[in-house]
Amino acid sequence: MKTIRVFTMFAVSMLTILSHCNVYALGSQYEAHGKRDPFVSLVGPEKTTSLKLEDIMSVDDVRLEGIATGAKGSMTAIINGEILKQGDKVGEVEMRKISTRSVTIAIGGNTYEIKLPEQGGAK
């Protein structure tokens, strides 16, 4: 009986601690107070800002960031931070085709093929 009571008290204590940690983590935000953000890398390529898909009017504004294949072979592409599948249309951008290394999109009636950037390797 004493073992059950100790276990119950331990479990309640752990749940209380975990629930407070979880709430804190979800609601917390880094405040720089004029200092450098430690979560931003000091080296490597600079992060480029990209337009939202609704605002794209030219292929020059499109940034293909990744292509993923699902378990059943369905493919999605990440363009300017948004996930699209074949047939999706956002603003002027329509996803026509997704392959393993490129996508075909239409913007304002014109069709473009955009390839994934090469990773690593010699320049």
C-alpha positions in Angstrom: 0.0 0.0 0.0 2.8 2.4 0.9 4.5 1.6 -2.5 1.4 2.5 -4.4 1.1 5.8 -2.5 4.7 6.7 -3.1 4.4 5.8 -6.8 1.2 7.9 -7.1 2.9 10.9 -5.4 5.9 10.5 -7.8 3.7 10.3 -10.8 1.6 13.4 -9.9 4.8 15.3 -9.2 6.3 14.4 -12.5 3.1 15.3 -14.4 3.0 18.6 -12.6 6.7 19.3 -13.5 6.2 18.2 -17.1 3.1 20.3 -17.6 4.8 23.4 -16.3 7.8 22.8 -18.6 5.6 22.2 -21.6 3.6 25.4 -21.0 6.8 27.4 -20.6 8.4 26.0 -23.7 5.3 26.7 -25.9 4.9 30.2 -24.6 8.6 31.2 -24.4 10.3 33.4 -26.8 13.9 34.6 -27.0 14.3 38.3 -26.0 17.6 39.7 -27.5 17.7 42.9 -25.4 20.1 44.4 -28.0 22.4 41.3 -28.0 23.1 38.8 -30.8 20.6 35.9 -31.1 22.5 32.8 -30.2 20.2 30.6 -32.3 21.3 32.3 -35.6 24.4 30.8 -37.1 27.5 33.1 -37.5 28.8 31.2 -40.5 27.3 29.7 -43.6 25.0 31.1 -46.3 22.9 34.0 -45.3 19.2 33.3 -45.2 17.5 35.0 -48.1 14.0 36.3 -47.7 11.4 35.1 -50.1 8.0 36.3 -51.1 4.9 34.5 -50.1 3.3 32.5 -52.9 0.4 34.9 -53.1 2.8 37.7 -54.0 4.8 36.0 -56.7 4.4 37.5 -60.1 7.7 36.2 -61.7 9.7 33.0 -61.8 12.6 35.1 -60.4 10.8 35.2 -57.1 10.4 31.4 -56.8 12.7 29.5 -54.5 12.5 25.7 -54.7 13.6 24.5 -51.2 12.9 20.8 -51.3 11.0 17.9 -52.6 9.6 15.1 -50.5 8.1 11.7 -51.5 5.5 10.1 -49.2 5.2 6.5 -48.3 2.7 5.8 -51.1 4.7 7.7 -53.7 2.9 11.0 -53.4 5.2 14.0 -53.9 5.2 17.4 -52.4 7.4 20.4 -53.0 8.5 23.2 -50.7 8.5 26.6 -52.5 9.2 29.8 -50.6 8.5 28.0 -47.3 5.1 26.6 -48.4 4.2 23.0 -49.1 2.5 22.3 -52.4 1.3 19.1 -54.2 0.5 18.6 -57.8 -2.5 20.6 -58.9 -2.3 23.2 -56.1 -2.7 26.8 -57.0 -1.8 29.8 -54.8 -2.1 33.2 -56.3 -0.5 33.1 -59.7 1.6 30.0 -59.0 0.2 26.6 -60.1 2.0 23.4 -59.4 1.9 21.4 -62.6 4.3 18.5 -62.0 6.7 17.3 -59.3 9.6 15.0 -60.0 12.5 13.8 -57.8 14.8 16.7 -58.7 12.6 19.4 -60.2 9.1 20.9 -60.4 7.1 22.4 -63.3 5.0 25.4 -62.4 2.9 27.9 -64.2 2.9 31.6 -63.4 0.5 33.8 -65.3 0.0 31.3 -68.1 3.8 30.7 -68.6 5.3 27.3 -67.7 8.7 26.9 -66.0 10.8 24.0 -64.9 12.8 24.7 -61.6 15.5 22.3 -60.5 16.6 21.8 -56.9 19.9 23.5 -56.2 22.9 21.1 -56.1 24.0 20.1 -52.6 27.7 20.2 -51.5 30.3 18.9 -54.0 33.1 20.7 -55.7 32.5 24.1 -57.2 
